[in-house]
Amino acid sequence: MSKVISADGTSIAYTRAGQGPAVVLVDGALSFRGQSINAGLATALSTSFTVYTYDRRGRGESGDTAPFAPEREIEDLAALVAEAGGRVRLYGTSSGAALALAAAESGLPVERLALYEPPFIVDGTREPIPDDYERTLDELVAGERRAEAVRYFMRRGVGLPAMVVAMMRFMPAWSTLKGVAHTLPYDVAFVAPYEHGRPYPAGGWASVKVPTLVMDGGKSQAWIRNAARSLADQLPDAEHRTLDGQTHIVKPAALAPVLEGFFK
């Protein structure tokens, strides 16, 4: 484990593995290096690339400096990209895909961009987030009501059934999820503008001209697959691909070969 210092002085913990062109993996909500669906992916890709995984601010061994703004997370990525040699291939999953997209839009030196199921809602195939979603989540976090914040996020943000959310407290990882609940507003800042059931704004992300791969899982719900296809249509140089048999929790064995082919 190593650390890099972001623009506001926050230390960002990262791990580097493998040899070859630099690839940075961006986790989604409530994930970090010690509890990440990207861990297996990093191992698989490290045979062909130098793979960087990192703890987003406020998680794992990274620091956190108040006040938060979305720009801080982009600066964190910029510091890591500089550490990786100045140009990278960038992959993000779920809300991490939204962060990766925003980072590319900001001008981060990204050679190729891969996104898996950014959780946008662009049509009527699922209920949009409530109008007071961000405010409610902020209040729960500010009040140290971590369990309620996770449940609210899973129910209203992710759209899980109430029964599934109620059973989550019995999961072994429940305490870990509560431990990083204070970072949920960080993720929501990148996704909430596109979770109201409306099409993407005309001309959105027009500056993201790097080759981009937008993916979804063949077993994922219609709303998130529709959003992925629409995003690929929206971006200047993007292709869409469905990974057969996959859900939102994509398996490294299915994803790694696709990324390897795209990133080479």
N, C-alpha and C positions, 0 to 999 in steps of 0.2 A: 504494500500500500504506500502511495506517495500522495503529496498534496501540492496544489497549485493555488495561488492567491488571486482572487477575483478583483475587479476594479474597485469595489468598495471595501477591500481588505478582508473579505470573508475567505476562510480556507476551505477548499473543495478537495475532498478525498477521492482518489481514483486508483485504479489498478490497470496495469498494462500487461498484455500477454501476446505472444506470437511475433512473427516477423512478416514484413511486407508493407503495402500501402496502409495508411492509417484509417481505421474505422472507429467511429464513436457511437456508442449505443446509449439511447436516452430512455429511461424508465418512465412508466406511467404513474398514476396516483398510488400513494401508499407503498411504493416499492423503493428499494435501495439495494446496494450490492449484496448485503447479507440476506435479502429476502426479495429476490428478483427473478422474474421469468426470463430475463436476458442472460442469466448466468450460464445456462447450457448453450445458448446461442454463441456467447463469447468463446467458449471452449471449442465449439465446432468451427467458427470462423478463424480462430487463431492459427490454423494450419496454413492459411494463405494470406493473412493480414496481421498487422499490429492492431490489436483490438483494445480500445479504452472503454472501461465501464467506470461510472462515477456515482457518488452519492449526491443527488441534488440537494441544494441548500436546505438545512433544517432536518436532514435525515442522516442516519448512520453516523459516520465520522466527520461529516462536513459541518461547518459552522453555519450561523444564521445571524444576519445583521438587520436590525429594524431601521426604518420601516421597509416593508416589502413593496416591490413594484415588479411587474413582469420583466422590465428591462434588466433587472438584476440577474434573473436566470439566463438571459441571453448573454450577459457579460460573463457569467460563470462558464458557459459553453465556449465563449470566445477565448477565455484564458486557457481552457483545456485544448482547444484547437491550436493555439499558439504553442503550447507545450508539445503537441503532437507533430509539429513541423510546419504549421501554417496553412495546410490545406488537407481536408479530410473527406471521406465518405461518411454520411450521417444517416443513422437509422433511428426512428422513434416509434414506440408502440403506444396506442391509446392516447391519453393526454400528453404523453411524451412525444407522440407524432405531431400534435398541435404545437408543442414547444419547438420541435425541430423545424417545422414549417415556418414558424415566426422567426426563428434564428436565420433561416435562409433568406427570408424576406428582408431582414435587417441588413443583409449584405455580408453575412458571415461567409468566409471563403470555403464553400462547400462544392466539391466536384460532382458528387452524385448524391441524391436524396431519396431515401426509401421510407415509406410511411405505412404502418399497419393499423388500420381501423381507428383513425381519429374519431372520437365519439361525438360527431356532429349530428344534428337533427335537421334535415333540410326538406322534409315533407310531412304528410299526415300519418305516416305508418307507425308512429308512437307518440305518446303525449309529450309535449315540450316541457322544458323546465318551468317551474312557477316563476312569475314575475319577480317575486321577492327571494328567489333562490340564493343569490349571492349574499344578500343582507342577512338572511336567516343563518346561513352557514358561518358567516363572519361572527355573528352573535354567539353561536354555540361554541365556536373556538375561543372567542374572547372570554367566555364564561367558564372555560376549562371543562366544558361538558363534552368530553372527547367521544365517549361511547355514542351519545346522541348525534354528534357530528358525523361519525362514520355511518350510522344507520340512516341518517337523513341523506347523505351523499349516495349511499347505495340504493336507496329507495327512489329518490327524486332525480338524482343525477344519472346513475347507471341504469335505473329503471327495473331493478330486480323486484320480483314479487314480494309482498309483505311477509309471507311465511318464510321465504328464504332468508330475508334480512333478519327476522326474529331468531332464526336458528344459528346465525353467524356467531353469536356470543359463546357458543359451545365449541367453536373451532379452535384448534391448538394455536393458530396464528392471531387470535382475536386480540391478545394483549399487545402484540407487535403492531397491529393496525391502529389501535388506540394510541400507541406511542408516537406515531407520526401523523396523527389526525390534525395537528396544528398546521400542516402543510397543505391540507386540502384546498384552501383558498388560492394557493399558488397555482395548482392545476386548473382550477375553475376559471381563473383569470384568462387562460388561453383558450378555453373551450366554450364558456358560457355565451359569448357573442354569436355563436353559430349553433345554438341548441334551442332555438325558438320555433322550429318547424317551418322556417322560410328558406327559399333558395339562397345560395351564396350571392353576395352583392356583385353586381356587374363590374368586371375589371379587377376583382379581388385577387391578390397575389400575382398581379401581372409582372412584377419584377422578379419572380422566381423562375428564372429561365434555365436553370440547370436541369439536366436529365433527371426525371423523377419517376419513381415506381410507387404507385398507390395500390395497396393490397387489402383484401378482405378474406374471410374464411367462408367456405362453402356451407358450413353449418351455422354461421352467425345469423343474427336476426336481420330481417329485411331493412329496418331503418338504418342500421350502421353500414350495411352493404350498399344501400342506395347512396348514402353520403360519400362513401369511398369512390363509387363510380362517377358521381357528380363532380367530386374534387378533381379526379383525373381529367375530366372534360374541361374543367375550369383552368387548369394550369397550362402554361404555354408549351411545355415540352414534357408531357407525362404520358405514361401508359398505365393501364389498370390490369390487375391480375387477381384471380380468385384461387386460393389454395384449397383444393378439394379436401373435404373431411375435417377442416379446421374450424375452430370457434375463436372467440376473442382471446382466449388463452392459447396462443398458437404454439405448436410443438417445434422445438429447434430442428428436429430431423426433417420437418417439412419446409421450414423457412430458410435454413442455412444454405441449401443448394441454390435456391432462388436468389438470395442476396449475393452469394459468391459469383454467380453468373452476371448479375447486374453490376456489381462493384468492380469487376475486373476490367 
